Amino acid sequence: MTSVAVVDHPPVTARTRRLLSVLLMPLLAATVVGVVALWPTGKGVTLEPSGTPIHGTIIALRPVPCADTAPAAGVRCIRPEARLAGGGRVALTERPDQAGTDLAIGDRVVVAKTGDTTYELAGHRRDTPLAAVAAVAAVALLVVARKRGLLLLAALAVTGVVLTVFAVPAVLDGRSPLGVGVVGGALVATAVLVIGRGMTARSATALVGTLLALGVAGVVGHLVVTAAHLAGLTATPGYVRVGRGAIPLDGLLLAGLVVGSVGALVDVTVRQVDATWDLRDTDPGAGWRGVAAAGLRRGRGHLADVGATLVLAYAGAALPVLVLLSAGDQSVVDAVRGEVLAVEVVRALVGLLALAAAVPLTAALAATVVVREAGRRAPVDPRRFRSRHEHRLWDEDAET
């Protein structure tokens, strides 16, 4: 079996490379087989737009009676008029005037032509503000993180390619959502770790823990989505027909649950591997049990930090919906049971369960690797496992 090409400072022994190969290569091979087996053929769902999108600008907002609504109901409607980019002026379908409308004259919008003479407002044009925010975020990453920021941008680009070229088309093609989620998540995790840290002994160990935890996330997500009858889109059936075929919304939800947990899993496994490796440095005579127990204790702290971040992120995303639903007759508990908020709750819980599985798995794997590696080396100072950058920081601390 070909060994994993690790490049550590100092280099790890051939024995450690063989161990990492035995652990990692079958998982990577299974990922490649999964990609080949699940690759979309394009014979599934055909996505067809409901109308031809045209760029335009709002030039008028005219009050009109609301169709199929009694005047006594107190509902007001407006009919926007837009000037199209290719020339011409069209009246759009009426829409409720909500708090003085969210439209204003001069707004750049997208108009959908749904008939010979019928036009609908498809939404605002957001390409400019989104591009501006993305550019500012990229510059901030490069200025603050420098090389690490560049590597992160590259990993994000690879993630986007995996999602748009493989994951989403495969689910639309009728492939197994569980398989697509796990394989797609494995591709993303591999890209993030290899691009961000290189194929070192530490990153290889973290990747093994991440891939195993991804399998746990996939199985748990499948069970929860099936048991809770979640589709990921409220007030609709479990599919939406477009063009030819049907989009399995529950499948898209499941794949999203698994892929969405990759970032948190990589964070936890990488930090735990680093901590376990450094903990072994402080006691060269420690055995596997002691190192694994110490790594597990450190992993619990990482789990608490990342788990809180994960839950707060999903809670923040669901907060506007929770406030709106709670403002009516529904209680908070009833609102959480609804489709929209239940999806966010499931996302957070599946992520937490995957993290909980990653901590002991990674602690055991990291302890196995570092104990075997240390056993092949003469007992020298604890810097033998550290990178060149960490050596420099160590020496600077000693001088001060």
C-alpha positions in Angstrom: 0.0 0.0 0.0 1.3 3.5 -0.9 2.1 5.5 2.2 0.6 8.9 2.9 3.1 11.6 1.8 3.4 13.5 5.0 5.8 16.4 5.4 6.4 17.3 9.0 9.1 19.1 10.9 10.9 17.0 11.8 9.8 14.3 9.3 7.8 11.5 10.8 9.1 7.9 10.7 8.2 5.5 8.0 6.4 3.4 10.6 4.0 6.4 11.3 3.5 6.9 7.6 2.5 3.3 7.2 0.1 3.6 10.1 -1.6 6.7 8.6 -1.8 5.0 5.3 -3.6 2.0 6.8 -6.1 4.4 8.5 -6.6 7.0 5.7 -6.2 5.3 2.4 -9.3 3.1 2.6 -11.4 6.1 3.5 -10.0 8.1 0.6 -10.5 5.2 -1.7 -14.1 4.8 -0.6 -14.6 8.5 -1.2 -13.3 8.2 -4.8 -15.5 5.1 -5.4 -18.5 7.1 -4.0 -17.8 10.0 -6.4 -17.7 7.7 -9.4 -20.8 5.8 -8.3 -22.9 8.9 -7.5 -21.7 11.2 -10.3 -24.7 12.9 -11.9 -25.6 11.8 -15.4 -27.9 14.8 -16.1 -30.9 12.4 -16.8 -32.8 13.3 -13.7 -34.6 16.6 -13.0 -34.6 19.3 -15.6 -34.6 22.7 -14.1 -36.7 25.1 -16.1 -37.2 28.8 -15.0 -40.8 29.9 -14.5 -40.1 33.0 -16.6 -37.5 34.7 -18.6 -35.4 37.0 -16.2 -34.9 40.6 -17.4 -33.1 43.4 -15.6 -35.0 46.5 -15.0 -35.5 49.6 -12.9 -38.6 50.7 -10.9 -40.0 53.9 -12.3 -43.5 54.1 -10.7 -45.5 52.6 -7.9 -49.2 53.0 -8.5 -51.9 52.2 -5.8 -54.5 49.7 -7.2 -57.4 47.7 -5.7 -56.4 44.2 -4.5 -57.8 41.5 -6.6 -60.0 39.0 -4.8 -59.9 41.1 -1.6 -62.9 43.1 -0.2 -62.1 46.8 0.3 -63.3 46.5 3.9 -60.4 44.2 4.6 -58.1 47.2 4.7 -55.5 45.6 2.5 -53.7 47.9 0.1 -51.9 46.9 -3.1 -49.6 48.6 -5.5 -48.7 47.9 -9.2 -45.0 48.6 -9.9 -43.9 49.8 -13.3 -40.4 49.1 -14.5 -38.2 50.2 -17.4 -36.5 47.1 -18.9 -32.8 47.1 -19.7 -33.5 46.3 -23.3 -35.9 49.1 -23.7 -39.6 49.4 -23.0 -41.8 50.1 -20.0 -44.0 47.3 -18.4 -46.5 47.1 -15.6 -45.8 44.3 -13.2 -48.4 42.2 -11.4 -49.9 43.8 -8.3 -48.4 43.0 -4.8 -49.5 44.0 -1.3 -48.2 47.3 0.0 -46.4 46.2 3.1 -45.6 49.0 5.4 -45.3 51.5 2.5 -43.7 48.7 0.3 -40.2 47.5 0.2 -39.8 49.0 -3.2 -38.8 52.5 -4.1 -38.5 54.4 -7.4 -35.0 53.8 -8.8 -34.6 50.3 -7.4 -32.7 47.9 -9.7 -34.8 44.7 -10.0 -35.2 41.5 -11.9 -38.4 41.1 -13.8 -39.7 37.7 -15.0 -41.7 37.4 -18.2 -44.3 34.7 -17.5 -46.6 35.3 -20.5 -46.9 37.2 -23.7 -47.8 40.4 -21.8 -47.4 39.4 -18.2 -44.5 40.4 -16.1 -43.8 39.7 -12.4 -41.3 41.1 -10.0 -38.7 38.3 -9.4 -36.6 40.3 -6.8 -34.0 42.9 -6.3 -30.7 42.9 -8.1 -28.2 42.0 -5.4 -25.1 41.3 -7.5 -23.3 44.6 -6.8 -23.7 44.6 -2.9 -22.9 40.8 -2.7 -19.8 41.2 -4.8 -18.7 44.2 -2.7 -19.1 42.3 0.5 -17.3 39.3 -0.9 -14.4 41.5 -2.1 -14.1 43.2 1.3 -14.2 39.9 3.2 -11.5 38.5 0.8 -9.3 41.5 1.3 -9.8 41.3 5.1 -8.8 37.7 5.1 -5.7 38.4 3.1 -4.6 41.3 5.2 -5.2 39.7 8.5 -4.4 36.0 7.8 -2.1 36.5 4.8 -1.1 33.1 3.5 -3.6 31.3 5.7 -6.3 33.6 4.3 -5.3 32.8 0.8 -5.5 29.1 1.5 -8.9 29.6 3.1 -10.2 31.3 0.0 -8.9 28.5 -2.1 -10.6 25.9 0.1 -13.8 27.9 -0.1 -13.6 27.9 -3.9 -13.1 24.1 -3.9 -16.1 23.7 -1.6 -18.2 25.8 -4.0 -17.1 23.6 -6.9 -18.0 20.4 -5.0 -21.4 21.6 -4.1 -22.4 23.0 -7.5 -20.7 20.4 -9.8 -21.3 17.3 -7.7 -23.5 17.4 -4.6 -26.6 19.3 -5.8 -26.7 17.8 -9.3 -26.3 14.3 -7.8 -29.3 14.8 -5.5 -31.4 16.2 -8.3 -30.3 13.2 -10.4 -32.0 10.9 -7.9 -28.8 9.7 -6.2 -28.9 8.6 -2.5 -29.0 11.9 -0.5 -27.1 10.1 2.4 -24.4 9.0 0.1 -24.1 12.3 -1.6 -23.9 14.2 1.7 -21.2 11.9 3.1 -19.1 11.8 0.0 -19.5 15.5 -0.7 -18.6 16.3 2.9 -15.6 14.0 2.6 -14.4 15.9 -0.5 -14.8 19.2 1.2 -13.0 18.1 4.4 -10.1 16.7 2.4 -9.8 19.9 0.4 -10.0 22.1 3.4 -7.3 20.1 5.3 -4.9 19.5 2.4 -5.1 23.0 1.1 -5.1 24.7 4.5 -2.4 22.5 6.3 -0.8 20.3 3.7 -0.7 16.5 4.0 1.1 16.3 7.4 0.8 13.6 10.0 -1.4 15.9 12.0 -3.7 16.8 9.1 -3.9 13.2 8.1 -4.9 12.1 11.6 -7.5 14.9 11.8 -8.9 13.9 8.4 -9.4 10.3 9.5 -11.4 11.6 12.6 -13.4 14.0 10.4 -14.4 11.3 7.9 -15.5 8.9 10.5 -17.5 11.6 12.3 -19.1 12.5 8.9 -20.4 9.0 8.7 -22.0 9.4 12.1 -23.6 12.7 11.0 -25.0 11.1 7.8 -26.6 8.2 9.6 -28.0 10.4 12.4 -29.3 13.0 9.9 -31.0 10.3 7.8 -32.8 8.9 10.9 -33.9 12.3 12.2 -35.1 13.6 8.8 -37.1 10.4 8.2 -38.6 10.2 11.6 -39.5 13.9 11.8 -40.9 14.0 8.2 -38.8 17.0 7.4 -38.8 18.3 3.9 -36.9 21.6 4.3 -39.6 23.7 2.8 -42.8 24.5 4.7 -46.3 24.1 3.3 -45.1 22.0 0.4 -45.0 18.3 -0.4 -41.7 16.4 -0.1 -40.8 17.3 -3.7 -41.3 20.1 -6.2 -41.9 19.3 -9.8 -39.8 21.4 -12.2 -39.4 20.7 -15.9 -39.0 16.9 -16.0 -38.8 14.9 -12.7 -39.0 16.1 -9.1 -36.6 17.6 -6.6 -36.5 15.6 -3.4 -36.4 18.4 -0.9 -35.8 16.0 2.0 -32.8 14.7 0.2 -31.4 18.2 -0.3 -32.0 18.8 3.4 -30.2 15.7 4.4 -27.2 16.4 2.2 -27.1 19.9 3.5 -27.1 18.7 7.1 -24.1 16.5 6.5 -22.1 19.0 4.5 -23.0 21.8 6.9 -21.2 20.0 9.7 -17.9 19.7 7.9 -16.5 23.1 9.0 -17.1 22.5 12.7 -15.8 18.9 12.5 -12.5 20.0 10.8 -12.1 22.7 13.5 -12.5 20.3 16.4 -10.4 17.5 15.0 -7.5 19.8 14.0 -7.4 21.5 17.3 -7.7 18.2 19.2 -4.9 16.6 17.2 -2.6 19.5 17.8 -3.4 19.5 21.5 -2.9 15.7 21.8 0.4 15.9 20.0 1.6 18.7 22.3 0.3 17.0 25.4 2.4 14.0 24.5 5.5 16.2 24.2 5.2 17.2 27.9 5.6 13.6 29.1 7.6 11.4 26.7 7.1 8.4 28.9 3.3 8.5 28.8 1.4 5.5 27.3 -1.5 5.4 25.0 -4.1 5.4 27.7 -2.7 8.6 29.4 -2.3 10.5 26.1 -5.8 9.5 24.9 -7.4 10.5 28.2 -5.5 13.9 28.2 -6.6 14.5 24.6 -10.2 13.6 25.4 -10.2 16.1 28.2 -8.8 18.8 25.9 -11.4 17.8 23.3 -14.3 18.4 25.7 -13.3 22.0 25.9 -13.1 22.3 22.2 -16.5 20.6 21.9 -18.1 23.1 24.2 -16.6 26.1 22.4 -17.4 24.9 18.8 -20.8 23.5 19.8 -21.9 26.8 21.4 -20.8 28.6 18.2 -22.7 26.1 16.0 -25.9 26.3 18.0 -25.8 30.2 18.2 -25.3 30.4 14.5 -28.4 28.3 13.8 -30.3 30.1 16.5 -29.4 33.4 15.0 -30.6 32.3 11.6 -33.9 31.2 13.0 -34.5 34.1 15.3 -36.5 36.4 12.9 -38.9 33.5 12.1 -39.2 32.7 15.8 -40.1 36.3 16.7 -42.7 36.5 13.9 -44.3 33.2 14.9 -44.3 34.0 18.6 -45.8 37.4 18.0 -49.0 35.6 16.9 -51.1 33.1 18.8 -48.3 30.4 18.7 -46.2 29.8 21.8 -42.4 29.4 21.4 -42.7 25.7 21.8 -45.3 25.4 19.1 -43.2 27.6 16.8 -40.2 25.4 17.3 -42.2 22.3 16.3 -43.1 23.9 13.0 -41.3 23.0 9.8 -39.1 26.1 9.5 -37.7 26.1 13.0 -37.6 22.3 13.3 -35.1 22.2 10.4 -32.8 24.6 12.2 -33.1 22.6 15.4 -32.2 19.4 13.6 -29.2 21.1 11.9 -27.8 22.1 15.2 -28.5 18.7 16.9 -27.0 16.7 14.1 -23.9 18.9 14.1 -23.5 18.5 17.9 -23.9 14.7 17.7 -21.2 14.6 15.0 -18.9 16.7 17.1 -19.5 14.5 20.1 -18.5 11.5 18.0 -15.4 13.2 16.6 -13.9 14.0 20.0 -13.3 10.4 21.3 -12.5 9.1 17.8 -9.9 11.7 17.2 -8.4 11.4 20.7 -7.9 7.7 20.2 -6.4 8.1 16.7 -4.1 11.0 17.7 -2.9 9.1 20.8 -2.1 6.0 18.7 -0.1 8.1 16.1 1.9 10.2 18.6 2.7 7.4 21.0 4.0 5.2 18.1 6.0 8.1 16.7 7.5 9.0 20.0 8.5 5.4 20.7 10.7 5.5 17.6 12.7 8.6 18.6 15.3 9.3 21.2 14.0 11.2 24.2 15.0 14.8 23.3 13.3 18.1 24.1 9.6 18.4 23.4 10.1 20.5 20.3 10.7 17.4 18.2 7.0 17.3 17.1 6.7 21.1 16.5 6.7 23.0 13.2 9.4 25.4 12.2 7.1 28.3 13.1 6.5 26.9 16.5 10.2 26.4 17.0 10.8 30.1 16.4 8.0 31.1 18.8 9.5 28.7 21.4 13.0 30.2 21.0 11.6 33.8 21.3 9.8 32.9 24.5 13.0 31.4 25.9 15.0 34.6 25.2 12.4 36.8 26.9 
